[in-house]
Amino acid sequence: MREILKFRRFTTPLFIAVIFWLGLILIFIAGIAIVFHENPELPTPLGARAGIALGWIILASLFWRVFCEVPMVIFRIYETLNEIREAWKEQKEGSSPLTE
């Protein structure tokens, strides 16, 4: 809890993961809705609607994944930089001028 309050550990990646899965579920539901929705002004065969729905699910899922990965990459960069900083500190402390 102390690390969260001092912003040493972020909660946003967890929220992004939850939002990603909720969005993926909504994309799938929208794809199913495309299959079962009939437009009386423009009648479309069931096979065409199924193809459109499949395309929607694939493309929207890919876009949604990329959209959610962008902030996650920023957090990963931050974590990696912290690991590098800690390793650098340990290396710097281990190589004192007296031990050389």
Biopython code that builds the backbone (N, CA, C, O; Angstrom):
import numpy as np
from Bio.PDB.StructureBuilder import StructureBuilder

atoms = [
    (1, "MET", "N", (0.825, -1.190, 0.000)),
    (1, "MET", "CA", (0.000, 0.000, 0.000)),
    (1, "MET", "C", (0.865, 1.248, 0.000)),
    (1, "MET", "O", (0.550, 2.247, -0.647)),
    (2, "ARG", "N", (1.966, 1.167, 0.743)),
    (2, "ARG", "CA", (2.866, 2.304, 0.838)),
    (2, "ARG", "C", (3.487, 2.628, -0.521)),
    (2, "ARG", "O", (3.655, 3.796, -0.870)),
    (3, "GLU", "N", (3.828, 1.578, -1.290)),
    (3, "GLU", "CA", (4.407, 1.793, -2.615)),
    (3, "GLU", "C", (3.408, 2.433, -3.563)),
    (3, "GLU", "O", (3.791, 3.232, -4.417)),
    (4, "ILE", "N", (2.145, 2.095, -3.424)),
    (4, "ILE", "CA", (1.113, 2.685, -4.282)),
    (4, "ILE", "C", (0.924, 4.156, -3.945)),
    (4, "ILE", "O", (0.777, 4.986, -4.842)),
    (5, "LEU", "N", (0.925, 4.483, -2.655)),
    (5, "LEU", "CA", (0.737, 5.874, -2.244)),
    (5, "LEU", "C", (1.916, 6.762, -2.643)),
    (5, "LEU", "O", (1.746, 7.959, -2.875)),
    (6, "LYS", "N", (3.097, 6.179, -2.721)),
    (6, "LYS", "CA", (4.280, 6.936, -3.128)),
    (6, "LYS", "C", (4.519, 6.856, -4.639)),
    (6, "LYS", "O", (5.521, 7.370, -5.136)),
    (7, "PHE", "N", (3.612, 6.222, -5.360)),
    (7, "PHE", "CA", (3.683, 6.052, -6.811)),
    (7, "PHE", "C", (4.932, 5.281, -7.241)),
    (7, "PHE", "O", (5.486, 5.530, -8.312)),
    (8, "ARG", "N", (5.363, 4.358, -6.408)),
    (8, "ARG", "CA", (6.451, 3.468, -6.791)),
    (8, "ARG", "C", (5.898, 2.251, -7.537)),
    (8, "ARG", "O", (6.604, 1.605, -8.311)),
    (9, "ARG", "N", (4.645, 1.961, -7.293)),
    (9, "ARG", "CA", (3.949, 0.875, -7.992)),
    (9, "ARG", "C", (2.664, 1.452, -8.560)),
    (9, "ARG", "O", (1.936, 2.165, -7.869)),
    (10, "PHE", "N", (2.387, 1.142, -9.815)),
    (10, "PHE", "CA", (1.235, 1.713, -10.498)),
    (10, "PHE", "C", (0.078, 0.721, -10.544)),
    (10, "PHE", "O", (0.278, -0.486, -10.681)),
    (11, "THR", "N", (-1.119, 1.248, -10.429)),
    (11, "THR", "CA", (-2.321, 0.416, -10.521)),
    (11, "THR", "C", (-2.934, 0.472, -11.912)),
    (11, "THR", "O", (-3.779, -0.357, -12.249)),
    (12, "THR", "N", (-2.527, 1.423, -12.709)),
    (12, "THR", "CA", (-3.110, 1.596, -14.041)),
    (12, "THR", "C", (-2.969, 0.354, -14.924)),
    (12, "THR", "O", (-3.927, 0.021, -15.622)),
    (13, "PRO", "N", (-1.822, -0.357, -14.935)),
    (13, "PRO", "CA", (-1.751, -1.559, -15.779)),
    (13, "PRO", "C", (-2.835, -2.589, -15.463)),
    (13, "PRO", "O", (-3.336, -3.254, -16.370)),
    (14, "LEU", "N", (-3.198, -2.728, -14.196)),
    (14, "LEU", "CA", (-4.271, -3.655, -13.835)),
    (14, "LEU", "C", (-5.598, -3.192, -14.424)),
    (14, "LEU", "O", (-6.356, -3.994, -14.970)),
    (15, "PHE", "N", (-5.874, -1.897, -14.311)),
    (15, "PHE", "CA", (-7.115, -1.362, -14.874)),
    (15, "PHE", "C", (-7.142, -1.506, -16.392)),
    (15, "PHE", "O", (-8.188, -1.806, -16.969)),
    (16, "ILE", "N", (-6.009, -1.296, -17.035)),
    (16, "ILE", "CA", (-5.947, -1.429, -18.489)),
    (16, "ILE", "C", (-6.239, -2.871, -18.890)),
    (16, "ILE", "O", (-6.938, -3.110, -19.875)),
    (17, "ALA", "N", (-5.714, -3.829, -18.141)),
    (17, "ALA", "CA", (-5.978, -5.239, -18.449)),
    (17, "ALA", "C", (-7.462, -5.569, -18.296)),
    (17, "ALA", "O", (-8.027, -6.273, -19.132)),
    (18, "VAL", "N", (-8.095, -5.067, -17.237)),
    (18, "VAL", "CA", (-9.526, -5.310, -17.036)),
    (18, "VAL", "C", (-10.344, -4.654, -18.153)),
    (18, "VAL", "O", (-11.269, -5.263, -18.691)),
    (19, "ILE", "N", (-10.001, -3.418, -18.493)),
    (19, "ILE", "CA", (-10.709, -2.706, -19.564)),
    (19, "ILE", "C", (-10.519, -3.423, -20.894)),
    (19, "ILE", "O", (-11.444, -3.482, -21.705)),
    (20, "PHE", "N", (-9.313, -3.976, -21.128)),
    (20, "PHE", "CA", (-9.074, -4.728, -22.363)),
    (20, "PHE", "C", (-10.028, -5.916, -22.474)),
    (20, "PHE", "O", (-10.657, -6.110, -23.515)),
    (21, "TRP", "N", (-10.140, -6.707, -21.411)),
    (21, "TRP", "CA", (-10.997, -7.890, -21.479)),
    (21, "TRP", "C", (-12.470, -7.513, -21.594)),
    (21, "TRP", "O", (-13.222, -8.190, -22.296)),
    (22, "LEU", "N", (-12.895, -6.452, -20.921)),
    (22, "LEU", "CA", (-14.284, -6.001, -21.070)),
    (22, "LEU", "C", (-14.550, -5.529, -22.497)),
    (22, "LEU", "O", (-15.598, -5.824, -23.070)),
    (23, "GLY", "N", (-13.603, -4.801, -23.060)),
    (23, "GLY", "CA", (-13.741, -4.343, -24.443)),
    (23, "GLY", "C", (-13.789, -5.502, -25.421)),
    (23, "GLY", "O", (-14.551, -5.472, -26.387)),
    (24, "LEU", "N", (-12.979, -6.525, -25.177)),
    (24, "LEU", "CA", (-12.976, -7.699, -26.049)),
    (24, "LEU", "C", (-14.321, -8.423, -25.998)),
    (24, "LEU", "O", (-14.816, -8.892, -27.022)),
    (25, "ILE", "N", (-14.899, -8.510, -24.826)),
    (25, "ILE", "CA", (-16.226, -9.123, -24.691)),
    (25, "ILE", "C", (-17.265, -8.305, -25.455)),
    (25, "ILE", "O", (-18.115, -8.873, -26.141)),
    (26, "LEU", "N", (-17.206, -6.978, -25.344)),
    (26, "LEU", "CA", (-18.150, -6.120, -26.072)),
    (26, "LEU", "C", (-17.971, -6.230, -27.582)),
    (26, "LEU", "O", (-18.954, -6.203, -28.322)),
    (27, "ILE", "N", (-16.737, -6.354, -28.043)),
    (27, "ILE", "CA", (-16.485, -6.544, -29.479)),
    (27, "ILE", "C", (-17.120, -7.836, -29.953)),
    (27, "ILE", "O", (-17.738, -7.867, -31.017)),
    (28, "PHE", "N", (-16.979, -8.896, -29.186)),
    (28, "PHE", "CA", (-17.570, -10.180, -29.554)),
    (28, "PHE", "C", (-19.100, -10.093, -29.570)),
    (28, "PHE", "O", (-19.742, -10.622, -30.478)),
    (29, "ILE", "N", (-19.678, -9.431, -28.574)),
    (29, "ILE", "CA", (-21.140, -9.268, -28.535)),
    (29, "ILE", "C", (-21.613, -8.462, -29.737)),
    (29, "ILE", "O", (-22.641, -8.783, -30.333)),
    (30, "ALA", "N", (-20.868, -7.413, -30.098)),
    (30, "ALA", "CA", (-21.235, -6.622, -31.274)),
    (30, "ALA", "C", (-21.158, -7.466, -32.545)),
    (30, "ALA", "O", (-21.989, -7.317, -33.441)),
    (31, "GLY", "N", (-20.168, -8.347, -32.623)),
    (31, "GLY", "CA", (-20.065, -9.244, -33.779)),
    (31, "GLY", "C", (-21.262, -10.180, -33.878)),
    (31, "GLY", "O", (-21.785, -10.412, -34.968)),
    (32, "ILE", "N", (-21.691, -10.712, -32.757)),
    (32, "ILE", "CA", (-22.886, -11.571, -32.745)),
    (32, "ILE", "C", (-24.118, -10.760, -33.139)),
    (32, "ILE", "O", (-24.987, -11.254, -33.857)),
    (33, "ALA", "N", (-24.190, -9.520, -32.669)),
    (33, "ALA", "CA", (-25.334, -8.662, -33.012)),
    (33, "ALA", "C", (-25.372, -8.376, -34.504)),
    (33, "ALA", "O", (-26.450, -8.268, -35.088)),
    (34, "ILE", "N", (-24.202, -8.251, -35.128)),
    (34, "ILE", "CA", (-24.157, -8.017, -36.582)),
    (34, "ILE", "C", (-24.782, -9.193, -37.322)),
    (34, "ILE", "O", (-25.503, -9.003, -38.302)),
    (35, "VAL", "N", (-24.506, -10.408, -36.852)),
    (35, "VAL", "CA", (-25.048, -11.596, -37.518)),
    (35, "VAL", "C", (-26.577, -11.618, -37.436)),
    (35, "VAL", "O", (-27.240, -11.945, -38.421)),
    (36, "PHE", "N", (-27.134, -11.280, -36.294)),
    (36, "PHE", "CA", (-28.570, -11.415, -36.097)),
    (36, "PHE", "C", (-29.371, -10.168, -36.423)),
    (36, "PHE", "O", (-30.601, -10.207, -36.378)),
    (37, "HIS", "N", (-28.719, -9.067, -36.747)),
    (37, "HIS", "CA", (-29.437, -7.830, -37.081)),
    (37, "HIS", "C", (-29.758, -7.804, -38.574)),
    (37, "HIS", "O", (-28.870, -7.906, -39.421)),
    (38, "GLU", "N", (-31.040, -7.667, -38.870)),
    (38, "GLU", "CA", (-31.467, -7.564, -40.270)),
    (38, "GLU", "C", (-31.923, -6.143, -40.548)),
    (38, "GLU", "O", (-32.751, -5.589, -39.825)),
    (39, "ASN", "N", (-31.374, -5.563, -41.601)),
    (39, "ASN", "CA", (-31.755, -4.227, -42.006)),
    (39, "ASN", "C", (-32.811, -4.343, -43.102)),
    (39, "ASN", "O", (-32.507, -4.831, -44.191)),
    (40, "PRO", "N", (-34.044, -3.907, -42.841)),
    (40, "PRO", "CA", (-35.089, -4.058, -43.854)),
    (40, "PRO", "C", (-34.837, -3.211, -45.106)),
    (40, "PRO", "O", (-35.301, -3.568, -46.190)),
    (41, "GLU", "N", (-34.120, -2.114, -44.975)),
    (41, "GLU", "CA", (-33.834, -1.270, -46.141)),
    (41, "GLU", "C", (-32.779, -1.881, -47.045)),
    (41, "GLU", "O", (-32.809, -1.676, -48.258)),
    (42, "LEU", "N", (-31.858, -2.620, -46.476)),
    (42, "LEU", "CA", (-30.779, -3.238, -47.240)),
    (42, "LEU", "C", (-30.647, -4.699, -46.806)),
    (42, "LEU", "O", (-29.817, -5.021, -45.956)),
    (43, "PRO", "N", (-31.463, -5.584, -47.387)),
    (43, "PRO", "CA", (-31.407, -6.985, -46.971)),
    (43, "PRO", "C", (-30.047, -7.608, -47.334)),
    (43, "PRO", "O", (-29.582, -7.514, -48.470)),
    (44, "THR", "N", (-29.441, -8.235, -46.349)),
    (44, "THR", "CA", (-28.138, -8.866, -46.517)),
    (44, "THR", "C", (-28.263, -10.331, -46.125)),
    (44, "THR", "O", (-28.823, -10.647, -45.075)),
    (45, "PRO", "N", (-27.745, -11.229, -46.964)),
    (45, "PRO", "CA", (-27.822, -12.657, -46.621)),
    (45, "PRO", "C", (-27.063, -12.971, -45.321)),
    (45, "PRO", "O", (-26.140, -12.258, -44.928)),
    (46, "LEU", "N", (-27.478, -14.041, -44.684)),
    (46, "LEU", "CA", (-26.879, -14.445, -43.413)),
    (46, "LEU", "C", (-25.382, -14.702, -43.552)),
    (46, "LEU", "O", (-24.611, -14.341, -42.663)),
    (47, "GLY", "N", (-24.970, -15.305, -44.627)),
    (47, "GLY", "CA", (-23.544, -15.592, -44.848)),
    (47, "GLY", "C", (-22.723, -14.312, -44.941)),
    (47, "GLY", "O", (-21.609, -14.243, -44.421)),
    (48, "ALA", "N", (-23.271, -13.307, -45.598)),
    (48, "ALA", "CA", (-22.561, -12.030, -45.708)),
    (48, "ALA", "C", (-22.466, -11.359, -44.345)),
    (48, "ALA", "O", (-21.425, -10.806, -43.991)),
    (49, "ARG", "N", (-23.550, -11.408, -43.582)),
    (49, "ARG", "CA", (-23.511, -10.818, -42.237)),
    (49, "ARG", "C", (-22.517, -11.553, -41.351)),
    (49, "ARG", "O", (-21.827, -10.937, -40.539)),
    (50, "ALA", "N", (-22.443, -12.870, -41.506)),
    (50, "ALA", "CA", (-21.483, -13.656, -40.717)),
    (50, "ALA", "C", (-20.052, -13.284, -41.101)),
    (50, "ALA", "O", (-19.183, -13.186, -40.235)),
    (51, "GLY", "N", (-19.806, -13.077, -42.386)),
    (51, "GLY", "CA", (-18.478, -12.664, -42.834)),
    (51, "GLY", "C", (-18.108, -11.284, -42.321)),
    (51, "GLY", "O", (-16.980, -11.049, -41.888)),
    (52, "ILE", "N", (-19.082, -10.365, -42.374)),
    (52, "ILE", "CA", (-18.849, -9.016, -41.851)),
    (52, "ILE", "C", (-18.574, -9.090, -40.348)),
    (52, "ILE", "O", (-17.680, -8.409, -39.844)),
    (53, "ALA", "N", (-19.333, -9.906, -39.644)),
    (53, "ALA", "CA", (-19.149, -10.045, -38.198)),
    (53, "ALA", "C", (-17.774, -10.629, -37.882)),
    (53, "ALA", "O", (-17.106, -10.172, -36.954)),
    (54, "LEU", "N", (-17.350, -11.625, -38.638)),
    (54, "LEU", "CA", (-16.037, -12.230, -38.415)),
    (54, "LEU", "C", (-14.933, -11.205, -38.675)),
    (54, "LEU", "O", (-13.980, -11.097, -37.903)),
    (55, "GLY", "N", (-15.072, -10.459, -39.763)),
    (55, "GLY", "CA", (-14.100, -9.402, -40.053)),
    (55, "GLY", "C", (-14.069, -8.352, -38.958)),
    (55, "GLY", "O", (-13.003, -7.892, -38.549)),
    (56, "TRP", "N", (-15.266, -7.974, -38.481)),
    (56, "TRP", "CA", (-15.354, -6.999, -37.396)),
    (56, "TRP", "C", (-14.646, -7.508, -36.144)),
    (56, "TRP", "O", (-13.867, -6.781, -35.528)),
    (57, "ILE", "N", (-14.917, -8.748, -35.771)),
    (57, "ILE", "CA", (-14.318, -9.301, -34.557)),
    (57, "ILE", "C", (-12.796, -9.335, -34.670)),
    (57, "ILE", "O", (-12.099, -8.966, -33.725)),
    (58, "ILE", "N", (-12.280, -9.769, -35.802)),
    (58, "ILE", "CA", (-10.831, -9.871, -35.978)),
    (58, "ILE", "C", (-10.184, -8.491, -35.991)),
    (58, "ILE", "O", (-9.236, -8.244, -35.244)),
    (59, "LEU", "N", (-10.687, -7.592, -36.832)),
    (59, "LEU", "CA", (-10.059, -6.271, -36.961)),
    (59, "LEU", "C", (-10.236, -5.414, -35.707)),
    (59, "LEU", "O", (-9.296, -4.747, -35.273)),
    (60, "ALA", "N", (-11.428, -5.430, -35.128)),
    (60, "ALA", "CA", (-11.663, -4.637, -33.925)),
    (60, "ALA", "C", (-10.841, -5.168, -32.754)),
    (60, "ALA", "O", (-10.330, -4.387, -31.951)),
    (61, "SER", "N", (-10.710, -6.490, -32.650)),
    (61, "SER", "CA", (-9.898, -7.077, -31.576)),
    (61, "SER", "C", (-8.430, -6.690, -31.734)),
    (61, "SER", "O", (-7.757, -6.368, -30.755)),
    (62, "LEU", "N", (-7.941, -6.725, -32.967)),
    (62, "LEU", "CA", (-6.558, -6.338, -33.218)),
    (62, "LEU", "C", (-6.331, -4.866, -32.874)),
    (62, "LEU", "O", (-5.356, -4.522, -32.207)),
    (63, "PHE", "N", (-7.234, -4.003, -33.331)),
    (63, "PHE", "CA", (-7.126, -2.577, -33.024)),
    (63, "PHE", "C", (-7.194, -2.336, -31.517)),
    (63, "PHE", "O", (-6.408, -1.560, -30.974)),
    (64, "TRP", "N", (-8.124, -2.995, -30.847)),
    (64, "TRP", "CA", (-8.304, -2.821, -29.403)),
    (64, "TRP", "C", (-7.055, -3.281, -28.648)),
    (64, "TRP", "O", (-6.647, -2.650, -27.673)),
    (65, "ARG", "N", (-6.452, -4.381, -29.101)),
    (65, "ARG", "CA", (-5.229, -4.886, -28.469)),
    (65, "ARG", "C", (-4.097, -3.856, -28.587)),
    (65, "ARG", "O", (-3.417, -3.557, -27.605)),
    (66, "VAL", "N", (-3.905, -3.327, -29.780)),
    (66, "VAL", "CA", (-2.856, -2.326, -29.987)),
    (66, "VAL", "C", (-3.146, -1.076, -29.162)),
    (66, "VAL", "O", (-2.240, -0.511, -28.549)),
    (67, "PHE", "N", (-4.396, -0.648, -29.147)),
    (67, "PHE", "CA", (-4.794, 0.537, -28.399)),
    (67, "PHE", "C", (-4.498, 0.381, -26.904)),
    (67, "PHE", "O", (-4.061, 1.334, -26.258)),
    (68, "CYS", "N", (-4.733, -0.808, -26.353)),
    (68, "CYS", "CA", (-4.488, -1.052, -24.934)),
    (68, "CYS", "C", (-3.009, -1.325, -24.641)),
    (68, "CYS", "O", (-2.553, -1.120, -23.516)),
    (69, "GLU", "N", (-2.259, -1.787, -25.646)),
    (69, "GLU", "CA", (-0.848, -2.084, -25.412)),
    (69, "GLU", "C", (0.011, -0.830, -25.328)),
    (69, "GLU", "O", (1.050, -0.847, -24.668)),
    (70, "VAL", "N", (-0.389, 0.245, -25.972)),
    (70, "VAL", "CA", (0.441, 1.452, -25.987)),
    (70, "VAL", "C", (0.740, 1.953, -24.571)),
    (70, "VAL", "O", (1.912, 2.151, -24.249)),
    (71, "PRO", "N", (-0.261, 2.168, -23.712)),
    (71, "PRO", "CA", (0.099, 2.605, -22.355)),
    (71, "PRO", "C", (0.852, 1.528, -21.567)),
    (71, "PRO", "O", (1.676, 1.848, -20.710)),
    (72, "MET", "N", (0.572, 0.264, -21.853)),
    (72, "MET", "CA", (1.282, -0.803, -21.149)),
    (72, "MET", "C", (2.774, -0.777, -21.482)),
    (72, "MET", "O", (3.611, -1.038, -20.618)),
    (73, "VAL", "N", (3.103, -0.463, -22.727)),
    (73, "VAL", "CA", (4.506, -0.369, -23.128)),
    (73, "VAL", "C", (5.208, 0.740, -22.345)),
    (73, "VAL", "O", (6.356, 0.578, -21.931)),
    (74, "ILE", "N", (4.532, 1.847, -22.145)),
    (74, "ILE", "CA", (5.113, 2.951, -21.378)),
    (74, "ILE", "C", (5.415, 2.503, -19.950)),
    (74, "ILE", "O", (6.473, 2.826, -19.411)),
    (75, "PHE", "N", (4.497, 1.766, -19.337)),
    (75, "PHE", "CA", (4.741, 1.278, -17.976)),
    (75, "PHE", "C", (5.873, 0.251, -17.950)),
    (75, "PHE", "O", (6.657, 0.222, -17.001)),
    (76, "ARG", "N", (5.967, -0.588, -18.976)),
    (76, "ARG", "CA", (7.060, -1.566, -19.042)),
    (76, "ARG", "C", (8.409, -0.857, -19.183)),
    (76, "ARG", "O", (9.398, -1.261, -18.571)),
    (77, "ILE", "N", (8.439, 0.192, -19.985)),
    (77, "ILE", "CA", (9.676, 0.955, -20.133)),
    (77, "ILE", "C", (10.095, 1.522, -18.783)),
    (77, "ILE", "O", (11.267, 1.461, -18.411)),
    (78, "TYR", "N", (9.135, 2.072, -18.057)),
    (78, "TYR", "CA", (9.424, 2.620, -16.735)),
    (78, "TYR", "C", (9.987, 1.540, -15.805)),
    (78, "TYR", "O", (10.979, 1.771, -15.113)),
    (79, "GLU", "N", (9.355, 0.366, -15.788)),
    (79, "GLU", "CA", (9.822, -0.722, -14.927)),
    (79, "GLU", "C", (11.223, -1.172, -15.320)),
    (79, "GLU", "O", (12.059, -1.432, -14.455)),
    (80, "THR", "N", (11.481, -1.263, -16.613)),
    (80, "THR", "CA", (12.796, -1.686, -17.084)),
    (80, "THR", "C", (13.864, -0.659, -16.717)),
    (80, "THR", "O", (14.970, -1.022, -16.316)),
    (81, "LEU", "N", (13.531, 0.609, -16.855)),
    (81, "LEU", "CA", (14.487, 1.650, -16.453)),
    (81, "LEU", "C", (14.783, 1.591, -14.962)),
    (81, "LEU", "O", (15.922, 1.810, -14.549)),
    (82, "ASN", "N", (13.773, 1.298, -14.149)),
    (82, "ASN", "CA", (14.004, 1.134, -12.710)),
    (82, "ASN", "C", (14.918, -0.057, -12.426)),
    (82, "ASN", "O", (15.795, 0.023, -11.565)),
    (83, "GLU", "N", (14.715, -1.158, -13.145)),
    (83, "GLU", "CA", (15.579, -2.324, -12.963)),
    (83, "GLU", "C", (17.015, -1.999, -13.360)),
    (83, "GLU", "O", (17.958, -2.410, -12.684)),
    (84, "ILE", "N", (17.178, -1.267, -14.448)),
    (84, "ILE", "CA", (18.518, -0.867, -14.875)),
    (84, "ILE", "C", (19.159, 0.032, -13.823)),
    (84, "ILE", "O", (20.342, -0.117, -13.514)),
    (85, "ARG", "N", (18.379, 0.968, -13.271)),
    (85, "ARG", "CA", (18.898, 1.872, -12.252)),
    (85, "ARG", "C", (19.334, 1.088, -11.012)),
    (85, "ARG", "O", (20.400, 1.351, -10.456)),
    (86, "GLU", "N", (18.517, 0.130, -10.580)),
    (86, "GLU", "CA", (18.870, -0.667, -9.404)),
    (86, "GLU", "C", (20.126, -1.505, -9.668)),
    (86, "GLU", "O", (20.997, -1.606, -8.805)),
    (87, "ALA", "N", (20.219, -2.100, -10.851)),
    (87, "ALA", "CA", (21.408, -2.894, -11.188)),
    (87, "ALA", "C", (22.637, -1.997, -11.253)),
    (87, "ALA", "O", (23.723, -2.406, -10.840)),
    (88, "TRP", "N", (22.483, -0.797, -11.759)),
    (88, "TRP", "CA", (23.593, 0.136, -11.841)),
    (88, "TRP", "C", (24.049, 0.556, -10.448)),
    (88, "TRP", "O", (25.246, 0.662, -10.185)),
    (89, "LYS", "N", (23.079, 0.796, -9.549)),
    (89, "LYS", "CA", (23.419, 1.159, -8.171)),
    (89, "LYS", "C", (24.186, 0.020, -7.493)),
    (89, "LYS", "O", (25.188, 0.262, -6.819)),
    (90, "GLU", "N", (23.722, -1.216, -7.667)),
    (90, "GLU", "CA", (24.387, -2.370, -7.063)),
    (90, "GLU", "C", (25.797, -2.532, -7.615)),
    (90, "GLU", "O", (26.734, -2.833, -6.875)),
    (91, "GLN", "N", (25.936, -2.331, -8.913)),
    (91, "GLN", "CA", (27.256, -2.455, -9.525)),
    (91, "GLN", "C", (28.170, -1.342, -9.031)),
    (91, "GLN", "O", (29.351, -1.576, -8.773)),
    (92, "LYS", "N", (27.638, -0.147, -8.899)),
    (92, "LYS", "CA", (28.428, 0.990, -8.444)),
    (92, "LYS", "C", (28.861, 0.801, -6.992)),
    (92, "LYS", "O", (29.998, 1.115, -6.638)),
    (93, "GLU", "N", (27.966, 0.294, -6.154)),
    (93, "GLU", "CA", (28.302, 0.060, -4.753)),
    (93, "GLU", "C", (29.300, -1.080, -4.607)),
    (93, "GLU", "O", (30.142, -1.051, -3.709)),
    (94, "GLY", "N", (29.220, -2.083, -5.477)),
    (94, "GLY", "CA", (30.113, -3.245, -5.392)),
    (94, "GLY", "C", (31.518, -2.942, -5.858)),
    (94, "GLY", "O", (32.450, -3.640, -5.459)),
    (95, "SER", "N", (31.709, -1.945, -6.674)),
    (95, "SER", "CA", (33.043, -1.647, -7.186)),
    (95, "SER", "C", (33.571, -0.352, -6.593)),
    (95, "SER", "O", (33.657, 0.666, -7.280)),
    (96, "SER", "N", (33.920, -0.395, -5.329)),
    (96, "SER", "CA", (34.476, 0.786, -4.684)),
    (96, "SER", "C", (35.958, 0.897, -5.020)),
    (96, "SER", "O", (36.585, -0.107, -5.359)),
    (97, "PRO", "N", (36.520, 2.071, -4.936)),
    (97, "PRO", "CA", (37.945, 2.252, -5.264)),
    (97, "PRO", "C", (38.870, 1.482, -4.321)),
    (97, "PRO", "O", (40.005, 1.180, -4.691)),
    (98, "LEU", "N", (38.417, 1.165, -3.132)),
    (98, "LEU", "CA", (39.256, 0.448, -2.191)),
    (98, "LEU", "C", (39.459, -1.016, -2.557)),
    (98, "LEU", "O", (40.479, -1.610, -2.207)),
    (99, "THR", "N", (38.479, -1.608, -3.271)),
    (99, "THR", "CA", (38.576, -3.027, -3.621)),
    (99, "THR", "C", (39.327, -3.250, -4.911)),
    (99, "THR", "O", (39.603, -4.398, -5.258)),
    (100, "GLU", "N", (39.664, -2.225, -5.622)),
    (100, "GLU", "CA", (40.364, -2.400, -6.905)),
    (100, "GLU", "C", (41.837, -2.515, -6.724)),
    (100, "GLU", "O", (42.569, -2.666, -7.702)),
]
sb = StructureBuilder()
sb.init_structure("model")
sb.init_model(0)
sb.init_chain("A")
sb.init_seg("    ")
for serial, (resi, resn, name, xyz) in enumerate(atoms, 1):
    if name == "N":
        sb.init_residue(resn, " ", resi, " ")
    sb.init_atom(name, np.array(xyz, "f"), 0.0, 1.0, " ", f" {name:<3s}", serial, name[0])
structure = sb.get_structure()
